[in-house]
Amino acid sequence: WSERARPAALVATEVITAIKAPGITNRIYFGTNLGKFYYSNDNGLSAVQMSTNLPAVSISSITCDPNDQNFVILSQTALGQRNLWRTSAISPTGSWTNVSGPTSGDTNLRLPQAPVNQVLMDPDDPRNTWYVASDLGIFMTTTGGAVFTNLGTSHGLPQIQVNGLAFNPQTRHLHAGTFGHG
């Protein structure tokens, strides 16, 4: 293992998360501590910023539809703001849409305004079904972020900080890594 030179666009920032895009040999996505999203089409030798309308808050995770590398969801870690964003057009002029649930009405149908630590797409329905690990538990949407269900409430999980998720497609089991509850 050897470190690569950091693209010039990323020199003055801290990369928090990075993933390899499925289906495109040389594409990598980067999220920074300053809420900046970058993509590279040359295996990280250079990077292009695509952060239009993203808050300047640390990006905690990035996930991508395995069938469409332009359909990307990222999460952020702020208190008091909506922390889940989606795009379907990776380009220098691409923009992000907040997908944290409804902006008004029943607060039980949206993500709480708490840090989101990770988001996973269900491999059988990556456009609509997502699992969200947050500082207030695990949430799920089957509507592409229009409405969320608190899995703690519906499955008896305590309201705890969940830092990571893993999904087993064979058993359809969702595994959670928590802070302070083993």
KAVENJO-V392835 format. One record per pair of residues at least 6 apart in sequence whose C-alpha atoms are under 6 Angstrom apart, sorted by sequence separation. I is the first residue (numbers start at 1). J is the second residue. D is the distance in whole Angstrom. If there is no record, write none. Layout:
BEGIN
I | J | D
I | J | D
END
This chain:
BEGIN
21 | 27 | 6
31 | 37 | 5
40 | 46 | 6
65 | 71 | 6
132 | 138 | 6
141 | 147 | 6
152 | 158 | 6
167 | 173 | 6
21 | 28 | 6
30 | 37 | 6
40 | 47 | 5
64 | 71 | 6
76 | 83 | 5
122 | 129 | 5
132 | 139 | 5
141 | 148 | 5
167 | 174 | 5
20 | 28 | 5
30 | 38 | 5
39 | 47 | 5
64 | 72 | 4
75 | 83 | 6
102 | 110 | 6
122 | 130 | 6
131 | 139 | 6
140 | 148 | 5
166 | 174 | 6
19 | 28 | 6
29 | 38 | 6
38 | 47 | 6
39 | 48 | 5
63 | 72 | 6
75 | 84 | 5
87 | 96 | 5
101 | 110 | 4
121 | 130 | 4
131 | 140 | 5
140 | 149 | 5
166 | 175 | 5
19 | 29 | 5
29 | 39 | 4
38 | 48 | 5
63 | 73 | 5
86 | 96 | 5
100 | 110 | 6
120 | 130 | 6
130 | 140 | 6
139 | 149 | 5
165 | 175 | 6
18 | 29 | 5
28 | 39 | 6
38 | 49 | 4
62 | 73 | 6
74 | 85 | 5
85 | 96 | 6
86 | 97 | 5
100 | 111 | 5
120 | 131 | 5
130 | 141 | 5
139 | 150 | 5
165 | 176 | 5
18 | 30 | 4
28 | 40 | 5
37 | 49 | 6
38 | 50 | 6
62 | 74 | 4
73 | 85 | 6
85 | 97 | 5
119 | 131 | 6
129 | 141 | 5
139 | 151 | 5
164 | 176 | 6
17 | 30 | 6
27 | 40 | 5
37 | 50 | 5
61 | 74 | 6
73 | 86 | 4
85 | 98 | 4
119 | 132 | 4
129 | 142 | 4
138 | 151 | 6
164 | 177 | 5
17 | 31 | 5
27 | 41 | 4
37 | 51 | 5
61 | 75 | 5
72 | 86 | 6
84 | 98 | 6
85 | 99 | 5
118 | 132 | 6
128 | 142 | 5
163 | 177 | 6
16 | 31 | 6
26 | 41 | 5
36 | 51 | 5
60 | 75 | 6
72 | 87 | 5
84 | 99 | 5
118 | 133 | 5
128 | 143 | 5
162 | 177 | 6
163 | 178 | 6
15 | 31 | 6
16 | 32 | 5
26 | 42 | 5
27 | 43 | 6
59 | 75 | 6
60 | 76 | 5
71 | 87 | 6
84 | 100 | 5
117 | 133 | 5
128 | 144 | 4
162 | 178 | 4
15 | 32 | 4
16 | 33 | 6
26 | 43 | 5
59 | 76 | 4
71 | 88 | 4
116 | 133 | 6
117 | 134 | 5
161 | 178 | 6
14 | 32 | 5
58 | 76 | 6
70 | 88 | 5
82 | 100 | 6
116 | 134 | 4
161 | 179 | 6
14 | 33 | 6
58 | 77 | 6
70 | 89 | 5
115 | 134 | 6
70 | 90 | 5
115 | 135 | 6
35 | 56 | 4
34 | 56 | 5
35 | 57 | 4
137 | 159 | 5
34 | 57 | 5
35 | 58 | 5
136 | 159 | 5
137 | 160 | 5
34 | 58 | 5
35 | 59 | 5
136 | 160 | 5
137 | 161 | 6
33 | 58 | 4
136 | 161 | 5
137 | 162 | 6
32 | 58 | 6
135 | 161 | 4
32 | 59 | 6
135 | 162 | 6
31 | 59 | 5
134 | 162 | 5
133 | 162 | 5
82 | 113 | 5
81 | 113 | 5
80 | 113 | 5
79 | 113 | 6
79 | 114 | 5
79 | 115 | 6
78 | 115 | 5
110 | 147 | 6
7 | 45 | 5
77 | 115 | 4
109 | 147 | 5
110 | 148 | 5
7 | 46 | 5
77 | 116 | 5
109 | 148 | 5
76 | 116 | 6
75 | 116 | 6
50 | 92 | 5
52 | 95 | 5
17 | 61 | 6
22 | 66 | 6
101 | 145 | 5
100 | 145 | 6
101 | 146 | 5
99 | 145 | 5
101 | 147 | 5
117 | 163 | 5
118 | 164 | 6
21 | 69 | 6
60 | 117 | 6
61 | 118 | 5
65 | 126 | 6
END
